Amino acid sequence: METLLFLAAFISVVVTLGIVYILASESLVFFKSVSLVSFLTDTQWTPLFDDAHYGILVLISGTLTSSAVALAVALPLGTVIAIYLSEFASFRVREMVKPVLELLGGVPTIVFGYFALITVTPILQKIYPDLPGFNILSAGLVMGVMIIPYVSSLSEDAMRAVPMSLREGAYAMGSTRLQTALRVVFPAAFSGVASAFVLAISRAVGETMIVTVASGGQPNLTINPAESAMTLASYIAGVSQGDLPHDSIGYQTIFAAGLTLFVITLLLNIFGHWMRKKYREVY
């Protein structure tokens, strides 16, 4: 049994190292043709045009904008739902609502993408008539709904793990249920809640199909969610269709964008690990 467990852990490490090696080796080939300075500072991304530009900021801006819209929906709603399920909902309500939320997280993202395109965008266009058919706003809103289960489920688990003695002490001091939830339980569970937030952020940054379908395929350096834009993940999904020669610079841009996305996600996970260590409570 120990050998099987070791092999499972070993395979995970080997796969991760293999991914890093492929991204790094292919990206090094790319950076032999494109300078790192222009890659990080150019404001155009047209790698497949005759007048090629390789400014990754264009894709990063689309990624961060769509993620910001999604997190503006997912973090507050997910946290409120977690507080309700943990501190206010009856056992029967909790057992009904939590599986439904987790099922929401299992819906294929392509379904969410077309829901954003054919349902959410027309509704938004009634409010903002100038909103284009492909835009970051509708993609971000639907992505936020998709991420809510990640926040609510993990945050609720963290809050439920807080010892009942802390709640009883707060009640004994005259605190209401809301005061106990916000001033005692939430701070005590903050390390777990922060981990849920970091997971949600990583999920938003790496989302592919919703932004591919609903936000458009036009690289655009913008932070305006009412415009069309392309993200790192949607570029990789759109270009890696097997139509480009493997030795071309256009093909290698896939790995450069992938490495950028990997670095962003790695930094987020390092930040999340630091948050867990800094605010973790041991009872």
Secondary structure as GFF3:
##gff-version 3
##sequence-region A 1 283
A	DSSP	alpha_helix	2	33	.	.	.	ID=ss1
A	DSSP	alpha_helix	36	41	.	.	.	ID=ss2
A	DSSP	alpha_helix	57	83	.	.	.	ID=ss3
A	DSSP	pi_helix	84	88	.	.	.	ID=ss4
A	DSSP	alpha_helix	91	104	.	.	.	ID=ss5
A	DSSP	alpha_helix	109	115	.	.	.	ID=ss6
A	DSSP	pi_helix	116	120	.	.	.	ID=ss7
A	DSSP	alpha_helix	121	127	.	.	.	ID=ss8
A	DSSP	alpha_helix	136	160	.	.	.	ID=ss9
A	DSSP	alpha_helix	164	172	.	.	.	ID=ss10
A	DSSP	alpha_helix	177	180	.	.	.	ID=ss11
A	DSSP	pi_helix	181	185	.	.	.	ID=ss12
A	DSSP	alpha_helix	186	188	.	.	.	ID=ss13
A	DSSP	alpha_helix	190	206	.	.	.	ID=ss14
A	DSSP	alpha_helix	209	214	.	.	.	ID=ss15
A	DSSP	alpha_helix	232	239	.	.	.	ID=ss16
A	DSSP	alpha_helix	249	279	.	.	.	ID=ss17
###
